[in-house]
Amino acid sequence: MICDKLDAEGITLLRAAGFEVDIKLDHTPETLKEAVKDYDAVIVRSKTKITKDIIGAMERTKVVARAGVGLDNIDAEAAKRKGIKVLNSPEAVTQSTAELTLALLFALVRQVPYADLCVKGGEWPKSKLIGRELGGKTLGIIGFGRIGYLVAKVAKALGMRVLAYDVVDRDVAMRELGVEKATFDGLLKESDIITLHATLTPKSRYIIGRRELAMVKRGAILINAARGGLIDEEALREALTSGQLAGAAFDVCEVEPPQKRDLICLPNVVCTPHIGAQTEEAQKRASVMIAQKVIEELKR
């Protein structure tokens, strides 16, 4: 059963491998709980939540698969206890998410959304739009996996100094690019721009809060194209309005769509609606990769 929209190429692969595929979108928790009883595999993206209750209702399911990166919409522990394999396809969205991170950064430091709005409204505010160059600035990357690595590669090409922090040993990858390994607090204190590429876990929730924002350079910039729950949004709003942060750009919010608009409507904020993986290429890759992994797992 496919619960969220998936590129047709992956569905074709599943059917060609001999599987019966049902596409059932827009479930409520109650209808999903009933539906999962009949399936060997369930494929979702980020919209459908596979909770402990849903997993408890699975009678024959061997695989729960997420086309994309994060697994925070799947109760992986409950699945593990029941012997259900959880799969995802993080490789598929590396390029698209890294590119959006850079797009957000450029848009923020050169005030592109504001400039566009003014010109379309008949204004020509050239004298007001004094931006910042990235060359010579220090970029701090929190989470140096595939996406962080690619962001660092571009940043180095722009002439930036790059610091990186990760809970996992990434020393080889850092040395390969000439990236400096930093402590978490050291990165916060030294970076002109901080970008988040960490996974959301109970330990990483609110890793950027009041304490951390008080440590950053006054006038620093924060980018988040990972998960909204990594940042305490009220603390972020305070830092942006006080001038402690010069600006923030993010593709993710703790609640999506956001219910409160006081943060996203600040003039020094650029916000997009969780589109990091929303490219034609990434969607096709995610679909194909997760289909291949499901086929492999079910045919063991």
C-alpha positions as CSV (number, residue, x, y, z in Angstrom):
1,M,0.0,0.0,0.0
2,I,1.3,3.5,-1.0
3,C,-0.1,6.1,1.4
4,D,1.4,9.3,0.0
5,K,2.0,10.6,-3.6
6,L,4.9,8.7,-5.2
7,D,6.6,9.2,-8.5
8,A,5.2,6.7,-11.1
9,E,8.5,5.1,-11.9
10,G,8.8,3.5,-8.5
11,I,5.3,2.1,-8.7
12,T,6.1,0.7,-12.1
13,L,9.1,-1.1,-10.6
14,L,7.1,-2.6,-7.8
15,R,4.4,-3.9,-10.2
16,A,7.1,-5.3,-12.6
17,A,8.6,-7.2,-9.7
18,G,5.3,-9.0,-9.3
19,F,3.7,-7.1,-6.4
20,E,0.1,-5.9,-6.3
21,V,0.2,-2.2,-5.5
22,D,-2.7,-0.2,-4.1
23,I,-2.5,3.5,-3.9
24,K,-4.6,4.8,-1.0
25,L,-4.1,8.4,-0.1
26,D,-5.7,10.8,2.5
27,H,-6.2,8.3,5.3
28,T,-7.4,9.3,8.8
29,P,-5.6,7.4,11.6
30,E,-8.7,5.3,12.0
31,T,-9.0,4.3,8.3
32,L,-5.3,3.7,8.1
33,K,-5.3,1.5,11.1
34,E,-7.9,-0.7,9.4
35,A,-6.3,-0.7,6.0
36,V,-2.8,-1.7,7.0
37,K,-4.0,-5.2,8.1
38,D,-4.0,-6.4,4.5
39,Y,-0.5,-5.4,3.4
40,D,3.0,-6.9,3.4
41,A,4.6,-3.4,2.9
42,V,3.5,0.1,3.5
43,I,5.2,3.0,1.8
44,V,4.8,6.7,3.0
45,R,6.5,10.0,2.5
46,S,6.3,12.7,5.3
47,K,2.6,13.3,5.4
48,T,1.3,9.9,6.7
49,K,2.1,9.1,10.4
50,I,2.9,5.5,11.2
51,T,2.3,5.5,14.9
52,K,2.6,2.8,17.5
53,D,-1.2,2.2,17.2
54,I,-0.9,1.8,13.4
55,I,2.0,-0.6,13.8
56,G,0.0,-2.5,16.4
57,A,-2.8,-3.1,13.9
58,M,-0.4,-4.5,11.3
59,E,-1.0,-8.3,10.9
60,R,1.2,-9.3,8.0
61,T,3.4,-6.2,7.4
62,K,7.1,-7.0,7.0
63,V,8.2,-3.5,5.8
64,V,7.4,0.1,6.4
65,A,9.2,2.3,4.0
66,R,9.7,6.1,3.8
67,A,10.5,7.6,0.4
68,G,12.9,10.3,1.6
69,V,15.1,11.0,4.6
70,G,13.5,11.6,8.0
71,L,11.9,8.8,10.0
72,D,10.2,11.0,12.6
73,N,6.8,10.2,11.2
74,I,7.4,6.4,11.8
75,D,7.6,4.9,15.3
76,A,10.7,2.9,14.5
77,E,11.0,1.4,18.0
78,A,7.5,0.0,17.8
79,A,8.2,-1.5,14.4
80,K,11.5,-3.0,15.7
81,R,9.6,-4.6,18.6
82,K,7.2,-6.2,16.2
83,G,9.9,-7.4,13.8
84,I,9.0,-5.0,11.0
85,K,11.8,-3.6,8.9
86,V,11.9,0.2,8.5
87,L,13.5,1.5,5.3
88,N,14.1,5.0,3.9
89,S,16.0,6.6,0.9
90,P,18.1,9.5,2.3
91,E,20.5,9.4,-0.7
92,A,17.7,10.5,-3.0
93,V,17.3,14.1,-1.7
94,T,20.9,15.0,-0.9
95,Q,21.5,17.2,-4.0
96,S,18.1,18.9,-3.8
97,T,18.2,19.7,-0.1
98,A,21.8,21.0,-0.3
99,E,20.9,23.2,-3.2
100,L,17.9,24.6,-1.4
101,T,20.1,25.3,1.7
102,L,22.3,27.4,-0.5
103,A,19.3,29.1,-2.2
104,L,18.0,30.1,1.2
105,L,21.4,31.5,2.3
106,F,21.8,33.6,-0.9
107,A,18.2,34.8,-0.7
108,L,18.8,36.0,2.9
109,V,22.2,37.6,2.6
110,R,21.2,39.5,-0.6
111,Q,17.5,40.2,0.5
112,V,16.2,38.7,-2.7
113,P,12.5,38.2,-1.6
114,Y,12.3,41.8,-0.3
115,A,14.0,43.2,-3.4
116,D,11.7,41.3,-5.7
117,L,8.6,42.4,-3.9
118,C,9.6,46.0,-4.0
119,V,10.4,46.1,-7.7
120,K,7.2,44.3,-8.6
121,G,5.4,47.0,-6.4
122,G,6.9,49.8,-8.4
123,E,9.7,50.7,-6.0
124,W,13.5,50.8,-6.8
125,P,15.1,50.5,-3.3
126,K,18.7,50.1,-4.5
127,S,20.2,52.2,-1.8
128,K,18.6,50.3,1.0
129,L,19.7,46.8,-0.2
130,I,23.2,46.5,1.2
131,G,23.9,42.7,1.4
132,R,26.8,40.6,2.6
133,E,29.3,38.6,0.6
134,L,29.9,35.0,1.7
135,G,33.6,34.8,0.7
136,G,35.8,35.0,3.8
137,K,32.9,34.3,6.2
138,T,32.8,31.3,8.5
139,L,30.1,28.7,7.9
140,G,29.3,26.3,10.8
141,I,27.6,23.1,9.7
142,I,25.8,21.1,12.4
143,G,25.4,17.5,11.0
144,F,28.1,16.5,8.5
145,G,26.3,13.7,6.6
146,R,25.6,13.7,2.9
147,I,23.9,17.1,2.8
148,G,26.3,18.9,5.1
149,Y,29.2,17.5,3.1
150,L,27.8,18.9,-0.2
151,V,27.0,22.3,1.3
152,A,30.6,22.4,2.7
153,K,31.9,21.6,-0.8
154,V,30.2,24.6,-2.3
155,A,31.0,26.9,0.6
156,K,34.7,26.1,0.2
157,A,34.5,26.9,-3.5
158,L,33.1,30.3,-2.5
159,G,36.1,31.0,-0.3
160,M,34.4,30.4,3.0
161,R,36.0,29.0,6.1
162,V,34.0,25.9,7.1
163,L,33.6,24.4,10.6
164,A,31.6,21.2,11.2
165,Y,30.2,19.4,14.2
166,D,28.6,15.9,14.2
167,V,27.9,13.3,16.9
168,V,29.2,10.7,14.4
169,D,32.9,10.5,13.5
170,R,33.2,12.3,10.2
171,D,36.9,13.1,10.4
172,V,37.8,11.5,7.1
173,A,35.2,13.5,5.1
174,M,36.1,16.7,6.9
175,R,39.8,16.3,6.1
176,E,39.0,15.5,2.5
177,L,37.4,18.9,2.0
178,G,39.6,20.9,4.4
179,V,36.8,21.4,6.8
180,E,37.7,22.2,10.5
181,K,36.3,19.9,13.1
182,A,34.7,21.9,15.9
183,T,33.0,21.4,19.2
184,F,29.3,22.3,19.3
185,D,29.8,25.4,21.5
186,G,32.9,26.4,19.6
187,L,31.0,26.3,16.3
188,L,28.3,28.5,17.7
189,K,30.8,31.1,18.9
190,E,32.9,31.3,15.8
191,S,30.4,31.0,12.9
192,D,29.0,33.9,10.9
193,I,26.4,31.6,9.4
194,I,25.1,28.3,11.0
195,T,23.3,25.7,9.0
196,L,21.5,22.7,10.5
197,H,21.7,19.2,8.8
198,A,21.1,17.0,11.9
199,T,18.4,14.4,12.3
200,L,15.6,15.0,14.8
201,T,15.8,12.7,17.8
202,P,14.8,13.1,21.4
203,K,18.4,14.2,22.1
204,S,18.5,16.7,19.3
205,R,15.2,18.4,19.8
206,Y,15.8,22.1,20.5
207,I,19.5,21.8,20.1
208,I,19.3,25.5,19.2
209,G,17.5,27.3,22.1
210,R,18.0,30.4,24.2
211,R,21.4,29.2,25.6
212,E,22.8,28.4,22.2
213,L,21.5,31.6,20.6
214,A,23.0,33.7,23.4
215,M,26.4,32.2,22.5
216,V,26.4,33.0,18.7
217,K,28.1,36.1,17.3
218,R,25.8,39.0,17.4
219,G,24.5,39.5,13.8
220,A,25.0,35.8,12.8
221,I,22.6,34.0,10.4
222,L,20.8,30.7,11.0
223,I,19.7,28.3,8.2
224,N,17.5,25.2,8.8
225,A,16.6,22.8,6.0
226,A,16.6,19.8,8.2
227,R,13.8,19.5,10.8
228,G,11.8,22.2,12.5
229,G,12.0,20.6,16.0
230,L,15.8,21.3,16.1
231,I,15.1,24.9,17.0
232,D,13.1,26.5,19.8
233,E,11.0,28.8,17.7
234,E,10.1,31.2,20.4
235,A,13.8,31.6,21.3
236,L,14.5,32.1,17.6
237,R,11.9,34.8,17.4
238,E,13.4,36.6,20.4
239,A,16.9,36.4,18.9
240,L,15.7,37.8,15.6
241,T,13.8,40.7,17.1
242,S,16.6,41.7,19.5
243,G,19.2,41.7,16.8
244,Q,21.2,38.9,18.3
245,L,20.6,37.1,14.9
246,A,20.7,39.2,11.8
247,G,18.4,36.8,10.0
248,A,17.2,33.3,9.6
249,A,16.0,31.2,6.7
250,F,14.3,27.9,7.0
251,D,12.4,25.3,5.0
252,V,10.9,23.5,8.0
253,C,8.8,24.4,11.0
254,E,8.0,22.5,14.2
255,V,4.3,22.5,13.2
256,E,3.6,22.4,9.4
257,P,1.9,24.4,8.2
258,P,2.8,26.8,11.0
259,Q,-0.2,27.9,13.1
260,K,1.5,31.1,14.4
261,R,2.9,33.6,12.0
262,D,4.8,36.0,14.2
263,L,8.1,34.2,13.4
264,I,7.7,33.6,9.7
265,C,6.5,37.1,9.0
266,L,9.5,38.9,10.5
267,P,11.3,41.0,7.8
268,N,14.6,39.3,8.5
269,V,13.2,35.8,7.8
270,V,13.0,33.8,4.6
271,C,10.7,30.8,4.8
272,T,9.7,28.1,2.3
273,P,7.1,25.3,2.8
274,H,9.3,22.2,3.3
275,I,10.4,21.9,-0.3
276,G,13.9,20.6,0.2
277,A,13.1,17.3,-1.6
278,Q,10.6,18.9,-4.1
279,T,12.5,18.6,-7.3
280,E,11.6,16.4,-10.3
281,E,14.9,14.6,-10.0
282,A,14.7,14.0,-6.2
283,Q,11.2,12.8,-6.3
284,K,12.0,10.2,-9.0
285,R,15.1,9.1,-7.2
286,A,13.3,8.7,-3.9
287,S,10.5,6.7,-5.6
288,V,12.9,4.4,-7.5
289,M,15.3,3.9,-4.5
290,I,12.6,3.0,-2.0
291,A,10.9,0.7,-4.5
292,Q,14.2,-1.2,-5.1
293,K,14.8,-1.5,-1.3
294,V,11.2,-2.8,-0.7
295,I,11.6,-5.3,-3.5
296,E,14.9,-6.5,-2.1
297,E,13.6,-6.9,1.4
298,L,10.3,-8.7,0.5
299,K,12.2,-11.1,-1.9
300,R,14.7,-12.2,0.7
